[in-house]
């Protein structure tokens, strides 16, 4: 089933590619080229918390949130990690040593570290993943499936969240297929409405060998707990009455129920 979000145009694909390149250039401009360790724009390092989404839901994890993103979703709930001006104003530019030390100060016993954003795949985080593994941590990453990096194969869990019609973004399936080829990848689709559900159905049918998770959309500043639970019930009923979605897993956005839409949780 084709939806308006999967009919990618060459213009929008080029726009997304240019945005990714621009984000990379912004990051490179702030990172030292010689004589010092490479640094990355970090908005938050926090935890431990319970992961609220996808395959990792309920797992104890620390988070590292990186700045810059090649998408501009209409309902983005982390614009402070997306808009270049906000990233430049708020980010700390940390090298691998500093990030690992910050995580250690939060508690080395937490088994997982989740790399989030923005879109963390914009950055060359291979050395960070290696260091985290060397300290005994497991590494998960959250990305939208637009910018593929070879180091993603080093991550223990790759949660890919392609963006549905309500986001205003367009899915490039040639790009997304590189992520779904990773055996440790899973798909997570946020669903706000019927068009989003149709999109999620299409994603599930296109990539039947990847675990697929559906979660109700969260209208930041509008949805209270009752509204989120009502959306979850609606989504569950839609999935259970569609035989094609029998193997999809419907989940709440656990962190919004537990913590609300606060930063640092």
Buried (B, 14 or more C-beta within 10 A) or exposed (E): EEBEBBEBEEEBBEBBBEBBEBBBEBBEEBBEEEEEEBBBBBBBBBBBBBBBBBBBBEBBBBBBBBBBBBBBBEBBBBBBBBBBEBBBEBBBBBBBEBBBEBBEEBEEEBBBBBBBBBBBBBBBBBEBBEBBBEEEBBBBBBBBBBBBBEBBBBBBBBBBBBBBBBBEBBBBBEBBEBBBEBEBBBBBBBBBBEBBBBBBBBBBEBBEEBBBBBBBBBBBEEBEEEEBBEBBEBBBEBBEEBEEBEEBBBBBBBBBBEBEBEEEB
